[in-house]
Amino acid sequence: MESNQQPSTNWVRESVLLKMLIIVVIALVLLIPSSWIQGLIQERSARQQEIIEDVSDKWSGSQLVQGPVLVIPYKKQITQKDTANKITVKEYTETLYLLPENLIIKANINTETLHRGIFDVGVYNAGLSITGNFNRADLAKLQIDSSNMMLDKARLVFGISDLKGLKANPVIKVQNQLLTVEPVLNGSNLLDNGLQAAINLNKNTSSNIPFSFKLDLKGSQSINFLHTGKTTQVEVSGNWPSPKFEGRSLPDYRHIDAKGFIAKWRMLYLNRPFPQQWAANDTLLNSLKNTKDALFGVELHIQVDDYQKTTRTSKYAILIILLTFVSLFLTEVIQKRKIHIFNYALIGAAMIVFYTLLLSLSEHLGYNIAYLIAAVATIALIAWFTASLLANTKAATFFAAILTLFYVFIFVIIQLEDMALLVGSIALFVIVSVLMYFSKKISWE
């Protein structure tokens, strides 16, 4: 009876395949704390976003400059006949909307980084110079009688997404008239957070209506513009070293260096989602689709997103753990020194702790330095532990070199963008080839 149990016991202890199966199970179990790490990263990233929104709310949010639009009311009559065939004429007021013939915007952005705890938020002060001109409306095309135009009640309207960012009251110059600005309080849907200035156009004998005004704005994260001119020209310059151009139109010219950037747009109304003039529709300019299709601008992009890089790194956790376990298994077989399963679990735990080190350190030191410190600490710990298990410093040093190669491989993959898949595929092919070579030295029986 004892002779039958002894071979069975030895097989369980000596089976290479069974040990490999247990190692794979340990690696899969380590996916549970790995998923916890990813949840922690998401939580910290969400906290960062909360801080950004809170600071932006107190400073001033992203700014969208809309307009200007020339708004001219006019009288319209409707002839009605009652049951007694009596004809009555009912008069009411409609509105004509006219966009600029030429719109020129020059913006100079002075940026800075605000710190809230360990988080950074990009904010700016911007000086904008806005000039252009309106042409007289084509009333015949809109079937409007010129005698019904209420030119003395015209208004010039423009919008800013966050009025809290205005640092000074704008003064608009139209036809050599200096006009004061007041909020649009009559419930108009023409523009969000609209500002208006009353204009008397009765004295205008020219077909050209020039305008100019300056804006002194605070904002955060981004500044955008709405393409409202028949020809719109925008020039934005700033001292932010990593701008991101957003919207439907990229700049025709851009220059970016360590000192800042300059970008220029020139757009025609042919690809604009609204007409040059229209009547009786105050929602046309501010509809979600039209605004999205005519929006463009600059985002103060933080070039290195540490949370995004840490998330991408953590997704390779199972790959690194498996490769490390396989390398350690091959090392113990070649060296003919057994390593207990529990020690595999401890090494796996050390590799999971690597990600918490990376996350916590990157919030203070940045991703690259945090990765270096966390990787060196993890490799040194595992190398020391392996040397004590194998009682062979040379073998432990070789294993540490293999670990270093794995962590360097992941770091390079994270840094790459377009070439990440190609480089990763080639490297994995080489790794599998090496493992196939060393697997020949194992007696799988």
Legacy VTK file of the C-alpha trace (Angstrom):
# vtk DataFile Version 3.0
C-alpha trace
ASCII
DATASET POLYDATA
POINTS 445 float
0.000 0.000 0.000
2.837 2.361 0.899
4.690 1.539 -2.319
1.632 2.601 -4.331
1.301 5.976 -2.541
4.973 6.914 -2.791
5.168 7.219 -6.620
1.938 9.235 -6.597
3.306 11.630 -3.995
6.561 12.021 -5.877
4.712 12.731 -9.106
2.754 15.519 -7.480
5.952 17.056 -6.102
8.047 16.585 -9.232
5.526 17.245 -12.023
6.668 20.148 -14.166
3.296 20.537 -15.866
1.398 20.607 -12.582
3.672 23.298 -11.203
3.256 25.352 -14.339
-0.507 25.017 -14.017
-0.367 26.260 -10.421
1.845 29.167 -11.491
-0.697 30.150 -14.163
-3.477 30.001 -11.548
-1.466 32.319 -9.261
-0.949 34.734 -12.152
-4.688 34.745 -12.862
-5.495 35.305 -9.180
-3.181 38.316 -9.227
-5.507 39.850 -11.818
-7.883 40.649 -8.939
-5.572 43.132 -7.156
-4.480 44.352 -10.597
-8.100 45.338 -11.322
-8.205 47.096 -7.942
-5.174 49.114 -9.001
-6.931 50.177 -12.207
-9.970 51.220 -10.158
-7.703 53.292 -7.909
-6.166 54.991 -10.940
-9.627 55.863 -12.255
-10.598 57.240 -8.863
-7.516 59.477 -8.719
-8.099 60.594 -12.312
-11.704 61.493 -11.457
-10.444 63.442 -8.454
-8.082 65.349 -10.743
-10.997 66.232 -13.027
-13.040 67.425 -10.055
-10.178 69.703 -9.016
-9.849 71.070 -12.563
-13.576 71.813 -12.737
-13.572 73.425 -9.295
-10.586 75.668 -10.054
-12.037 76.532 -13.481
-15.355 77.454 -11.875
-13.671 79.823 -9.438
-11.252 81.336 -11.970
-13.317 81.177 -15.165
-14.245 78.293 -17.424
-13.418 77.558 -21.039
-14.259 80.558 -23.175
-16.220 80.584 -26.430
-16.328 83.911 -28.278
-19.452 84.141 -30.459
-20.467 86.815 -32.907
-20.871 89.673 -33.305
-24.307 89.726 -34.936
-26.170 92.800 -36.149
-29.803 92.562 -35.019
-32.346 94.904 -36.645
-36.072 94.801 -35.822
-38.624 95.535 -38.517
-42.372 95.850 -38.776
-44.438 93.245 -40.510
-48.102 93.420 -41.417
-50.596 90.629 -41.840
-53.905 91.246 -43.595
-56.820 89.312 -42.100
-60.481 89.000 -43.108
-63.130 88.168 -40.536
-66.464 86.414 -41.028
-68.094 89.700 -41.951
-65.532 90.176 -44.704
-64.012 93.038 -42.786
-60.352 93.451 -43.563
-57.977 94.274 -40.742
-54.239 94.778 -40.800
-52.304 93.362 -37.848
-48.811 94.682 -37.240
-46.090 93.011 -35.218
-42.304 93.151 -34.914
-39.902 90.647 -36.420
-36.105 90.568 -36.341
-33.463 90.531 -39.046
-30.082 88.947 -38.251
-26.968 89.915 -40.185
-23.477 88.406 -39.843
-20.176 90.256 -40.489
-18.808 90.527 -43.994
-15.299 90.406 -42.540
-14.325 89.309 -39.045
-10.748 89.655 -37.784
-9.778 88.436 -34.310
-6.348 88.682 -32.753
-5.864 87.007 -29.380
-2.802 87.017 -27.159
-2.931 84.425 -24.378
-0.805 84.689 -21.256
-1.007 81.318 -19.544
-0.067 80.059 -16.112
-0.462 76.884 -14.089
-2.444 76.930 -10.861
-1.709 74.284 -8.242
-4.346 72.701 -6.034
-2.642 70.162 -3.832
-0.808 67.782 -6.159
-2.892 68.719 -9.219
-2.176 71.319 -11.927
-4.721 73.377 -13.856
-3.902 75.492 -16.921
-5.507 78.956 -16.876
-4.971 82.108 -18.904
-5.516 85.826 -19.295
-6.329 86.768 -22.879
-6.417 90.079 -24.667
-8.640 90.025 -27.775
-8.922 92.620 -30.513
-12.029 92.113 -32.671
-12.597 94.171 -35.826
-14.668 93.834 -38.977
-17.587 95.231 -40.876
-21.176 94.519 -41.839
-22.659 95.148 -45.267
-26.216 96.349 -45.662
-28.773 93.554 -45.709
-30.262 92.373 -48.997
-33.849 93.223 -48.070
-35.255 92.231 -51.454
-33.968 88.704 -50.987
-35.747 88.474 -47.635
-38.866 90.210 -49.009
-38.674 93.001 -46.458
-39.834 96.565 -47.228
-37.057 99.022 -46.348
-39.650 101.457 -44.977
-40.500 98.939 -42.249
-36.941 98.735 -40.926
-36.506 100.073 -37.374
-32.905 101.197 -37.848
-32.894 103.336 -34.722
-33.414 100.213 -32.588
-30.643 98.074 -34.045
-28.321 96.158 -31.733
-24.913 94.572 -32.016
-24.849 91.306 -30.081
-21.950 89.017 -29.185
-21.540 86.216 -26.664
-18.962 84.914 -24.172
-19.507 81.508 -22.622
-18.432 82.554 -19.108
-19.115 86.221 -18.342
-17.307 85.858 -15.017
-14.087 85.924 -17.030
-14.590 89.522 -18.222
-11.994 91.705 -16.500
-13.235 95.017 -17.927
-16.446 96.345 -19.457
-16.118 96.187 -23.261
-16.645 99.369 -25.273
-17.710 98.875 -28.899
-16.902 101.358 -31.623
-19.377 101.338 -34.535
-19.191 104.035 -37.218
-17.148 106.244 -34.903
-19.744 105.830 -32.158
-18.593 104.521 -28.764
-21.261 102.200 -27.425
-21.659 100.801 -23.923
-22.425 97.128 -23.476
-25.131 95.538 -21.356
-26.325 91.953 -20.871
-29.075 90.490 -23.037
-31.891 90.017 -20.519
-34.926 89.593 -22.724
-34.716 85.811 -22.963
-33.229 85.755 -26.456
-31.870 82.420 -27.661
-29.535 84.017 -30.185
-26.306 83.486 -28.188
-25.413 82.058 -24.786
-24.486 84.742 -22.246
-25.100 87.456 -24.809
-23.930 91.067 -24.522
-25.442 93.847 -26.596
-24.962 97.464 -27.576
-27.710 99.663 -29.026
-26.950 101.307 -32.400
-28.813 103.985 -34.293
-28.336 103.195 -37.977
-30.619 105.947 -39.270
-27.612 108.202 -39.830
-25.740 105.565 -41.787
-25.589 106.455 -45.457
-22.851 104.000 -46.354
-23.309 100.352 -47.269
-20.422 99.523 -44.947
-20.802 99.370 -41.147
-17.392 98.969 -39.465
-16.998 97.874 -35.856
-14.197 97.213 -33.389
-13.873 96.323 -29.715
-11.475 94.733 -27.271
-12.005 92.005 -24.698
-9.934 91.375 -21.596
-10.760 87.792 -20.610
-9.884 85.191 -18.045
-10.388 81.528 -18.845
-9.133 78.010 -18.337
-8.386 74.896 -20.374
-9.383 76.283 -23.784
-10.459 79.283 -25.834
-12.700 78.816 -28.879
-14.279 80.942 -31.564
-17.406 80.724 -33.700
-16.980 81.142 -37.450
-19.519 83.929 -38.040
-17.859 86.119 -40.674
-18.310 85.714 -44.387
-14.538 85.768 -44.162
-13.187 84.950 -40.712
-9.531 85.493 -39.846
-8.240 84.530 -36.409
-4.720 84.757 -35.035
-3.955 83.299 -31.602
-0.583 83.463 -29.875
0.414 82.380 -26.404
3.171 81.134 -24.127
1.768 77.624 -23.651
4.307 75.094 -25.024
1.872 72.262 -25.831
-1.341 73.611 -27.393
-3.921 71.331 -28.931
-5.961 72.728 -31.817
-9.570 71.592 -31.747
-12.790 72.031 -33.686
-13.756 71.441 -37.301
-10.960 73.602 -38.719
-7.241 73.269 -38.072
-5.099 76.405 -38.411
-3.686 77.268 -41.834
-0.423 78.211 -40.143
1.020 77.174 -36.818
4.361 77.392 -35.083
5.081 75.751 -31.731
8.260 75.837 -29.689
9.335 75.831 -26.046
8.440 79.517 -25.695
4.868 79.164 -26.938
2.819 79.043 -30.112
1.170 81.062 -32.832
-1.734 79.858 -34.996
-3.682 81.477 -37.819
-7.033 80.554 -39.402
-8.697 81.985 -42.503
-12.118 80.586 -43.345
-14.838 81.347 -45.883
-18.570 81.178 -45.336
-18.951 78.438 -47.970
-18.350 75.759 -45.323
-20.251 77.590 -42.592
-23.490 75.950 -41.375
-25.617 79.138 -41.374
-26.421 81.877 -43.903
-25.150 85.426 -44.040
-28.562 86.863 -43.182
-31.908 85.507 -42.065
-35.082 86.611 -40.310
-37.421 85.487 -37.542
-35.248 82.689 -36.113
-33.224 83.451 -33.012
-32.097 79.827 -32.477
-30.345 79.275 -35.821
-26.932 80.524 -34.709
-27.012 78.801 -31.326
-28.250 75.342 -32.307
-26.050 72.564 -30.987
-25.206 71.121 -34.407
-24.466 74.474 -36.046
-22.289 75.591 -33.150
-20.342 72.324 -33.207
-19.775 72.546 -36.967
-18.503 76.143 -36.796
-16.330 75.860 -33.689
-12.532 76.040 -33.605
-9.858 77.093 -31.155
-6.999 76.134 -28.834
-6.880 73.827 -25.837
-4.206 74.267 -23.183
-3.279 70.635 -23.450
-1.212 69.091 -20.643
1.080 67.017 -22.799
1.909 64.312 -20.277
-1.187 62.723 -18.771
0.274 60.659 -15.957
-2.984 58.897 -15.125
-3.521 57.829 -18.712
0.027 56.470 -18.930
-0.314 54.676 -15.586
-3.584 53.113 -16.754
-1.945 51.892 -19.954
0.969 50.506 -17.928
-1.337 48.604 -15.564
-3.017 46.877 -18.512
0.262 45.064 -19.166
0.342 43.673 -15.606
-0.726 40.130 -16.511
1.793 40.011 -19.382
4.700 41.079 -17.151
3.664 38.689 -14.366
3.381 35.722 -16.731
6.691 36.489 -18.435
8.387 36.890 -15.053
6.948 33.625 -13.724
7.962 31.751 -16.874
11.480 33.213 -16.693
11.749 32.339 -12.998
10.474 28.817 -13.668
13.043 28.291 -16.430
15.749 29.651 -14.123
14.887 27.227 -11.307
14.732 24.263 -13.709
18.054 25.108 -15.350
19.692 25.761 -11.976
18.045 22.646 -10.527
16.921 24.597 -7.449
13.290 24.373 -6.430
11.287 27.534 -5.639
8.122 27.052 -3.630
4.776 28.150 -5.043
4.321 30.514 -2.096
7.475 32.357 -3.171
5.987 32.806 -6.640
2.977 34.425 -4.990
5.231 36.790 -3.013
7.087 37.814 -6.169
3.749 38.408 -7.893
2.624 40.568 -4.951
5.790 42.651 -5.284
5.012 43.199 -8.959
1.488 44.374 -8.088
2.872 46.819 -5.518
4.956 48.262 -8.374
1.769 49.847 -9.792
0.765 51.498 -6.511
4.295 52.903 -6.254
4.070 54.146 -9.827
0.685 55.809 -9.243
1.585 57.509 -5.968
5.022 58.673 -7.094
3.816 59.932 -10.489
1.405 62.335 -8.772
4.404 64.091 -7.230
7.349 63.435 -9.544
5.830 62.770 -12.970
5.443 59.491 -14.812
8.992 58.990 -16.115
10.839 59.485 -12.815
8.141 57.528 -10.946
8.480 54.614 -13.356
12.262 54.577 -12.933
12.089 54.568 -9.129
9.288 51.992 -8.924
10.925 49.681 -11.469
14.391 49.844 -9.853
12.919 49.202 -6.390
10.826 46.264 -7.615
13.643 44.659 -9.619
16.095 45.081 -6.723
13.656 43.499 -4.251
12.873 40.532 -6.507
16.566 40.042 -7.388
17.547 39.993 -3.701
14.734 37.552 -2.909
15.626 35.306 -5.865
19.320 35.271 -4.898
18.421 34.021 -1.421
16.099 31.353 -2.879
18.530 30.076 -5.518
21.658 30.574 -3.411
23.235 31.751 -6.651
24.069 35.427 -7.145
24.962 34.979 -10.809
21.605 33.385 -11.626
19.746 36.087 -9.653
21.651 38.795 -11.517
20.734 37.204 -14.841
17.085 37.029 -13.748
17.215 40.707 -12.696
18.530 41.568 -16.161
15.562 39.756 -17.691
13.164 41.706 -15.439
14.882 44.958 -16.411
14.381 44.087 -20.061
10.658 43.490 -19.447
10.164 46.816 -17.657
12.154 48.728 -20.263
10.036 47.077 -22.948
6.798 48.281 -21.280
8.193 51.797 -20.773
9.103 52.073 -24.456
5.653 50.826 -25.481
3.970 53.452 -23.287
6.095 56.271 -24.747
5.322 55.306 -28.325
2.070 56.234 -30.043
1.750 55.173 -33.677
4.614 52.642 -33.507
3.514 50.980 -30.242
1.742 48.022 -31.880
4.589 47.295 -34.303
7.349 47.505 -31.679
5.313 45.516 -29.174
4.574 42.748 -31.659
8.229 42.396 -32.682
9.416 42.369 -29.051
6.869 39.715 -28.044
7.920 37.591 -30.997
11.548 37.780 -29.828
10.550 36.922 -26.236
8.535 33.895 -27.316
11.457 32.741 -29.477
13.834 32.958 -26.515
11.420 31.049 -24.278
11.076 28.357 -26.935
14.859 28.003 -27.038
15.261 27.575 -23.280
12.236 25.273 -23.035
14.265 22.673 -24.943
16.456 22.272 -21.883
13.558 21.038 -19.748
12.589 17.408 -19.356
8.819 17.686 -19.462
8.423 14.066 -18.393
LINES 1 446
445 0 1 2 3 4 5 6 7 8 9 10 11 12 13 14 15 16 17 18 19 20 21 22 23 24 25 26 27 28 29 30 31 32 33 34 35 36 37 38 39 40 41 42 43 44 45 46 47 48 49 50 51 52 53 54 55 56 57 58 59 60 61 62 63 64 65 66 67 68 69 70 71 72 73 74 75 76 77 78 79 80 81 82 83 84 85 86 87 88 89 90 91 92 93 94 95 96 97 98 99 100 101 102 103 104 105 106 107 108 109 110 111 112 113 114 115 116 117 118 119 120 121 122 123 124 125 126 127 128 129 130 131 132 133 134 135 136 137 138 139 140 141 142 143 144 145 146 147 148 149 150 151 152 153 154 155 156 157 158 159 160 161 162 163 164 165 166 167 168 169 170 171 172 173 174 175 176 177 178 179 180 181 182 183 184 185 186 187 188 189 190 191 192 193 194 195 196 197 198 199 200 201 202 203 204 205 206 207 208 209 210 211 212 213 214 215 216 217 218 219 220 221 222 223 224 225 226 227 228 229 230 231 232 233 234 235 236 237 238 239 240 241 242 243 244 245 246 247 248 249 250 251 252 253 254 255 256 257 258 259 260 261 262 263 264 265 266 267 268 269 270 271 272 273 274 275 276 277 278 279 280 281 282 283 284 285 286 287 288 289 290 291 292 293 294 295 296 297 298 299 300 301 302 303 304 305 306 307 308 309 310 311 312 313 314 315 316 317 318 319 320 321 322 323 324 325 326 327 328 329 330 331 332 333 334 335 336 337 338 339 340 341 342 343 344 345 346 347 348 349 350 351 352 353 354 355 356 357 358 359 360 361 362 363 364 365 366 367 368 369 370 371 372 373 374 375 376 377 378 379 380 381 382 383 384 385 386 387 388 389 390 391 392 393 394 395 396 397 398 399 400 401 402 403 404 405 406 407 408 409 410 411 412 413 414 415 416 417 418 419 420 421 422 423 424 425 426 427 428 429 430 431 432 433 434 435 436 437 438 439 440 441 442 443 444
